[in-house]
Amino acid sequence: MGLFDKDYNAITAFLDRKRNTGNVSEFIHTIHNGQTKWPTEKNRNLVLGPDTAVELGNPKDASTSFLLWVNQPDKIKDGRITVVGPDLPLLNGQRVSFGKVVIVDASDFDADNSYDRFREMELLRYDIHLKGYMMRGVSQQQREWSRVSTDAINNGFSFKNLGGALIEKFSALDYVRSTETIFITSSKEDVLEMQNISNNVIQLINAMHKMAEEMSFDCDTCDYNDVCGDVAELRAMRKSLAKKETTANA
């Protein structure tokens, strides 16, 4: 099994249930087709309260935003944008709970490069500067708070544009074969369900961080001992990093 296979399967089961309710819409973004392009505004990416048409994941509401990768080329449909609940134009004038998930099918991940590649992809998640869209992310808590301006909504901004921008960012990485994005606006309960999945993802990421950044390999005193014990990829990473540390100090 891969590092996030359990979480990927839980996300797939969630989407299957939601599709059965008819509350899911899907789109396919084709790279550079121009259909979902949206102008950027990197230096003036600010949406003030009076200019806001839609607010997603306000600190008073439920919010979750996370990234995971799998080695599932037969299951990940490149360019797919899935929306659970109303799309942005239908949310005009509302403040709603929000979930965002990026799933990447990646190649050649191993114990030596997984954490560095994660950090590179994690930065990409927040490197989105679309006109009329403001995002504040708290990666440590896997939360995201966004605003969409009235002008953007009036000009047709939707999750097609946001998902397309994310997909193009990730597709530029040579080790990424395909990318999907998922947006959830259906209910607080649905976002909290996805947040439960993200909690396990956070544990795995934190365990990687502790090993890679702190170079801590004392399993008996580690808060993530039970996590690593269940995941072969983390054990392999620990072994590889510990070997490098021993060689460097020899």
N, C-alpha and C positions, 0 to 999 in steps of 0.2 A: 504493500500500500504506500501511497505517497503521503507527504507531510499533512496535506489538508484534505485528503480523500473523504474522511468522515464528515467534514464540514461541507464539502461540495455535495455529497449525497443528501445531507440535510437541507441544503438550499434547493436542490432539485426536487425533493419531496414537497417542500413548501410551495414551489411554483406549480407543480402538478396539481396540488389541491386548489390553488387559486385559479388556475385555468379552468377547472371544472365549474367554478362559480361564474365564469364569463367576465371576470373583473381584471383581465390581463390583455394588454395589447403589445404587439411585437413589431419591430421594424428591422430592416437590414441596412446597415450603413456600408456603402462601397467606397473604399479609399479614393479620394480625389474626384469623386463624381460631381462635386459642387452642390448637390442637393441639400446637404445639411450644413454647409459652410455658414459661419456667422462672423461678422467683423469683430476684431479684437480691439482692446483698449487697455493696454497693460499699465499705463501710468495714471489712468483716471478711473480705475475699476472700483468706484464707490457708489453705492445705492443708499441714499438716506431714507429715513422712515417715511416722510411724506411722498417720496417718489416710488415707494414699494407697492407692487401689485400682488406679489406672492412671497410669503416668508416660509422657509423650509427648515425644520429642525431647530426652532427657537430654543434657547436654554430652558424655557419653561415646559417644553414639549419633549416627546421621545425623539431620539435621534441615534442613528448608527451609520457608520461609514467605514468600510474596510476593503482590503485587497487580499486575494489569495491566488495561488497558482497551482496548476495540476498538470499532469502528463496524460491528458485525455484527448488526443487529436480527433478521435471518432465521436466525441460527445460535445465538444465546444464548437459552436457555430460562429465563425469569424464575422464580426460586425453586427451581431445581434444586440438589439437594444430592447429590453423588456421593461414594461411599465405596469406595475401592480397598483391599480387605482387610477384616479383622474390624472390626465396630463396637465401641464402647466396652464394652457389657455383656459381650461375648465376650472382652475383654482383661483382665478382672478378675484382679488379682494380677500383672500383667505390666508390664514396662518395654520400650517398643518405639521404633524409629525412626519419625519422623513427618514428613509433608508436608502443608502447607495452602496452597491457592491460592484467591484471590478474583479472579473475572473479571467485569468490569463492561462493559456496553454503554452507552456514554455519547454524549451529543449535544453539538454545538457546541464541541468542543475545537479550539483553534487555537494558533498560535505564541505568542500573548500570555497565554493562561490555563492552558495544560497543566500547567506546573510548580506553580502555586498550587493547582490542583485536585488534583494528585497529593498534595501535602502535606496537604490536607484529608482526603482518603480514607485516606492512610497512618495518620493519627491515629485514624481510626475503627476500623481493624483491631485496635487495642489497647484500644478503649473498650468492652470486654466484661467485665461484672462479674456472672457467674452464680454462684449459691450452690453451693459445693462444687467450683468450677472455678478454678484458679489458673494464670495465664499470665505467663511472663517472656519478653519478646521482645527480640531484638537486631536492629533494623531494618537497621543498616548491614551486617550479615552475612547478612541474610535468614534468620535462624534463629528457632525458637520452642521453648520448653521449657514444658510444661504438666503439671499434676497434676489428677487428678479424685479426689474423696474417696470413701471407702467408702459413706458415707450417700447421696451423689449417685447412685452406681451402683446401690445397692439400691433407690433410688426411681425408677430408669428413665432416668437421664440418658444421652443418646446424641448422636451427631453431628447428629441431627435438631434437637436443641435448640440446639447451638452454631451450626450452619449457619443455622438460622432467625433467631437473634439477629443474626448478621452481615448477613444479607439485609435485615432490617428497618432496620438502621443505614444501609446504603447506599441503600436505596430512599427514604429521607427526603430525599436530595439531589435538587434539582430537575433537575440535568443527567444523572441516572442513570435509564435506561429499564428496565434489567433487570440482575439480579445472579445469578451462580452461585457455588457454593463446592465445592471438591474437598478431600477428606481422604484421606491415604495412610498405611496402617499395614501393608501387605502384606509388605514386606521392606526391609532396608537398601538392597538393590540398586535397588528401585523408587524409593525416596526419593532416592538419589544420582542416578538418571537425571533425576528432576525438578529436582534441584539444578543439574544441567548446564544446564537450560533457564533456571533462575533466574539463573545467572551472566551470561547475555546481557542479561537484564532489568536486573540491577544495573549493567552497563556503561552502558546507555541512561539509567538514572536518574542515575547519577553524572555523566554528561555534561551532563544538564539542570541538575543541582545546581551544577556548576562554572560554567556560563554564568549561571544566575540568581542564585546567591548570591555568587560571586566576581567576577561581571561580567568574566570572562576570555574574550577573543575572539582571542587569538594562537594561531592554528591550528598554526603551525610548532612551537611548544613544548608543545602540549597533549597529555596522555597519551591523550586520546580522539579524536585526529585521525582515526584509521582508522574509528572508530565513526560519527562524524558524516559522514564521507565517503560512507558506505553508506546513510545514512538521511535521506531528504528532509525529514522533519519536524524533525529536529535542525538541519539547515541553515537551515530557515525560522525556527526559534526564534532561532538565532544572529543572523540578519539583523535580525529584529525587535528583539531586545534591544540590538544594536549601534546601531541607528538611534535607539532611545530614549536610549541613553547619549550619543550625539553631540548630540542635541537638547537634553538636559539641561545639557550642558557648553557649549552655544553662547552 
